[in-house]
Amino acid sequence: MTVASFEGRTPHIGDGCWVHPSAEILGQVVLGTRCWIGPGARLRGDYGSIVLGDCCAVEDNAVVHARPGETCTIGRWVTLGHGCVVHNVASLGDYSVVGMNAVVSDWAQVGEWAVVAEGAVVRQRAVVPAGRIAGAVPGRVAALQADLRRPLRPVRRRLRALRRSSSSRPRLLRSPPGVDLRRAPAGGWRGEDGTPPPPVSVRASATVC
């Protein structure tokens, strides 16, 4: 683990933080309480400043860097996925997620509960509103709720078709008034001409193997 000062700029590690021995924290970096810094992660506040809120997770090989004289601000309960790059962002809102190998570039803003999908690129000065997903290269913003509803559309269409066709479905025969078809009449069942049905003979057969 490398936690080092640079030109008088000294890291501050909050209470309860865990930093892997292979991680590097350099310069003006402030970690809130109970943060987790994974193997190979690098937080460089050599010329700018980096501020992480409480309970953040910086996964393996993630890189966070700030421009000279500027501040990279990351909120609380933020997750930076494996191998992502966060460079001089204006802000990452609370509970936001940056996916694996994604890039969030200079002065970008990511709102609360927003997600940057794996491998996506959020360009300079781009804005990802709260609760939205940014995917692709460059990142396109999609509504989280709309994405969850999309797979259900074919199901809804099928249900509507079934409702429309319900009037043409065959219906079960009903007994005439005062007649219980589950019980045979006193004289037994008879045809339209009044004659009883022919007897049915059942022969027992045996098969010899």
PLY file of the C-alpha trace (Angstrom):
ply
format ascii 1.0
element vertex 209
property float x
property float y
property float z
element edge 208
property int vertex1
property int vertex2
end_header
0.00 0.00 0.00
1.29 3.42 -1.00
-0.19 6.40 0.81
2.15 9.26 0.07
2.36 13.03 0.21
3.31 15.03 -2.88
4.67 18.59 -2.71
3.04 19.15 0.66
-0.29 17.62 -0.35
-1.14 14.80 2.06
-3.88 12.13 1.85
-6.49 11.84 4.60
-7.92 8.38 5.25
-11.22 8.29 7.14
-12.05 5.96 10.00
-12.81 2.36 9.13
-11.36 2.53 5.60
-9.63 -0.48 4.07
-6.90 0.00 1.49
-5.35 -2.96 -0.32
-1.55 -3.26 -0.09
-1.21 -2.83 -3.87
-3.37 0.32 -4.06
-1.86 3.82 -4.38
-3.19 7.01 -2.82
-1.12 10.06 -3.67
-1.41 13.74 -2.78
-4.58 15.63 -1.84
-7.01 12.72 -1.50
-9.72 12.74 1.17
-11.54 9.48 1.94
-14.70 9.48 4.04
-15.40 6.80 6.60
-15.62 3.08 5.77
-14.37 3.32 2.18
-12.96 0.28 0.38
-10.00 0.67 -1.99
-9.31 -2.48 -4.01
-6.16 -4.07 -5.41
-4.30 -1.94 -7.96
-6.59 1.08 -7.56
-4.94 4.49 -7.99
-6.20 7.80 -6.61
-3.92 10.64 -7.72
-4.33 14.03 -6.10
-0.88 15.14 -7.15
-1.93 18.46 -8.70
-5.71 18.52 -8.09
-7.87 17.24 -5.24
-10.02 14.12 -4.89
-12.83 13.91 -2.34
-14.73 10.66 -1.69
-17.77 10.51 0.58
-18.50 7.82 3.13
-18.84 4.13 2.24
-17.47 4.30 -1.32
-16.02 1.28 -3.10
-13.15 1.75 -5.56
-12.73 -1.62 -7.21
-9.61 -3.30 -8.63
-7.45 -1.21 -11.02
-9.81 1.77 -11.05
-8.13 5.15 -11.65
-9.28 8.49 -10.23
-7.40 11.68 -11.17
-7.97 15.43 -10.95
-6.68 18.28 -13.10
-4.29 20.86 -11.59
-6.10 23.18 -9.21
-9.46 21.39 -9.59
-11.47 18.96 -7.46
-12.88 15.59 -8.39
-15.94 15.15 -6.15
-17.46 11.73 -5.48
-20.51 11.36 -3.24
-21.49 8.76 -0.64
-22.06 5.05 -1.31
-20.61 5.34 -4.82
-19.22 2.26 -6.57
-16.39 2.55 -9.10
-16.20 -0.74 -11.00
-13.12 -2.72 -11.95
-10.81 -0.93 -14.36
-12.89 2.23 -14.77
-11.38 5.72 -15.21
-12.87 8.74 -13.46
-11.01 11.85 -14.60
-11.68 15.23 -13.04
-15.45 14.82 -12.87
-17.51 17.69 -11.54
-19.54 15.30 -9.40
-20.63 11.71 -8.99
-23.89 11.75 -7.03
-24.68 9.62 -4.02
-25.39 5.93 -4.75
-24.24 6.23 -8.35
-22.36 3.41 -10.10
-19.59 3.55 -12.70
-19.41 0.18 -14.43
-16.35 -1.90 -15.26
-13.98 -0.35 -17.84
-16.20 2.72 -18.20
-14.77 6.23 -18.60
-16.21 9.37 -17.04
-14.34 12.35 -18.40
-13.60 15.91 -17.36
-16.32 18.10 -15.80
-19.01 15.45 -16.34
-21.90 15.27 -13.88
-23.54 11.99 -12.85
-26.68 12.32 -10.72
-27.82 10.36 -7.67
-28.62 6.69 -8.29
-27.44 7.06 -11.91
-25.50 4.28 -13.64
-22.71 4.45 -16.20
-22.87 1.07 -17.94
-19.88 -1.21 -18.42
-17.54 0.03 -21.15
-19.47 3.28 -21.67
-17.84 6.66 -22.23
-19.32 9.80 -20.66
-17.74 12.70 -22.52
-16.46 16.00 -21.16
-19.16 18.20 -19.61
-21.86 15.58 -20.25
-24.71 15.26 -17.74
-26.30 11.98 -16.66
-29.51 12.90 -14.78
-30.42 11.26 -11.50
-31.79 7.72 -11.79
-30.77 7.30 -15.44
-28.44 4.91 -17.27
-25.70 6.05 -19.67
-24.50 3.37 -22.08
-22.55 2.98 -25.34
-19.70 5.05 -26.79
-20.27 7.93 -26.47
-22.77 7.42 -23.66
-26.46 7.75 -24.46
-28.85 8.37 -21.59
-31.84 6.08 -21.14
-34.58 6.10 -18.53
-34.13 3.25 -16.09
-37.87 2.56 -15.74
-38.42 2.53 -19.52
-35.65 -0.03 -19.95
-37.25 -2.28 -17.36
-40.66 -2.01 -19.02
-39.43 -2.80 -22.52
-39.22 -6.62 -22.17
-42.84 -6.66 -20.92
-44.33 -5.04 -24.03
-44.74 -8.29 -26.04
-46.43 -9.86 -23.02
-48.88 -6.97 -22.77
-49.71 -7.24 -26.48
-50.40 -10.96 -26.09
-52.67 -10.36 -23.11
-54.64 -7.72 -25.00
-55.09 -10.14 -27.93
-56.36 -12.84 -25.57
-58.87 -10.43 -24.04
-60.18 -9.46 -27.47
-60.61 -13.10 -28.49
-62.28 -14.15 -25.24
-65.77 -13.56 -26.69
-65.14 -16.17 -29.40
-63.94 -18.90 -27.04
-66.11 -22.06 -26.79
-68.25 -22.12 -23.71
-69.15 -25.10 -21.54
-72.60 -26.58 -22.11
-75.03 -25.83 -19.36
-77.81 -28.08 -18.09
-81.36 -27.16 -19.10
-83.42 -25.68 -16.27
-84.36 -28.33 -13.73
-82.09 -31.00 -15.29
-78.91 -32.24 -13.64
-76.75 -33.79 -16.35
-74.47 -35.26 -13.71
-77.23 -37.75 -12.72
-79.04 -40.23 -14.97
-82.85 -39.99 -15.04
-84.98 -42.69 -13.34
-85.56 -44.63 -16.57
-81.98 -44.29 -17.74
-80.65 -42.33 -20.67
-82.63 -42.70 -23.94
-82.28 -41.46 -27.48
-84.54 -38.96 -29.23
-86.96 -41.76 -30.25
-87.21 -42.96 -26.65
-85.21 -46.17 -27.11
-82.42 -46.96 -24.67
-78.86 -47.12 -26.00
-77.53 -50.58 -26.99
-75.70 -52.44 -24.24
-71.96 -52.25 -24.22
-70.15 -55.52 -23.71
-66.75 -55.56 -22.12
-64.51 -58.53 -22.79
-61.59 -59.30 -20.64
-58.44 -60.17 -22.53
-55.15 -61.49 -21.36
-51.80 -61.21 -23.01
-49.24 -63.95 -22.50
-45.69 -62.83 -22.77
0 1
1 2
2 3
3 4
4 5
5 6
6 7
7 8
8 9
9 10
10 11
11 12
12 13
13 14
14 15
15 16
16 17
17 18
18 19
19 20
20 21
21 22
22 23
23 24
24 25
25 26
26 27
27 28
28 29
29 30
30 31
31 32
32 33
33 34
34 35
35 36
36 37
37 38
38 39
39 40
40 41
41 42
42 43
43 44
44 45
45 46
46 47
47 48
48 49
49 50
50 51
51 52
52 53
53 54
54 55
55 56
56 57
57 58
58 59
59 60
60 61
61 62
62 63
63 64
64 65
65 66
66 67
67 68
68 69
69 70
70 71
71 72
72 73
73 74
74 75
75 76
76 77
77 78
78 79
79 80
80 81
81 82
82 83
83 84
84 85
85 86
86 87
87 88
88 89
89 90
90 91
91 92
92 93
93 94
94 95
95 96
96 97
97 98
98 99
99 100
100 101
101 102
102 103
103 104
104 105
105 106
106 107
107 108
108 109
109 110
110 111
111 112
112 113
113 114
114 115
115 116
116 117
117 118
118 119
119 120
120 121
121 122
122 123
123 124
124 125
125 126
126 127
127 128
128 129
129 130
130 131
131 132
132 133
133 134
134 135
135 136
136 137
137 138
138 139
139 140
140 141
141 142
142 143
143 144
144 145
145 146
146 147
147 148
148 149
149 150
150 151
151 152
152 153
153 154
154 155
155 156
156 157
157 158
158 159
159 160
160 161
161 162
162 163
163 164
164 165
165 166
166 167
167 168
168 169
169 170
170 171
171 172
172 173
173 174
174 175
175 176
176 177
177 178
178 179
179 180
180 181
181 182
182 183
183 184
184 185
185 186
186 187
187 188
188 189
189 190
190 191
191 192
192 193
193 194
194 195
195 196
196 197
197 198
198 199
199 200
200 201
201 202
202 203
203 204
204 205
205 206
206 207
207 208
